[in-house]
Amino acid sequence: MTVQTLKIGKREFVLLPKRDFERIAAQARRQNEQVRQDAGDRAESRRRMKQPCGITLAEMRKKLRR
């Protein structure tokens, strides 16, 4: 990936081929989607932790011994 810089006034810009730009943009989109998925997974796990669960392992062992 060849990168050229262009200075206009006090601002500096980077010029790169469109193919490379699209690849970088797609990578950023995938990363953003993963961040949203992770946030959703965390929210779901917190929601499930708040729900009353079934029986505990100790209670299940007592039932199996009978």
Secondary structure as GFF3:
##gff-version 3
##sequence-region A 1 66
A	DSSP	beta_strand	4	8	.	.	.	ID=ss1
A	DSSP	beta_strand	11	15	.	.	.	ID=ss2
A	DSSP	alpha_helix	18	50	.	.	.	ID=ss3
A	DSSP	alpha_helix	57	65	.	.	.	ID=ss4
###
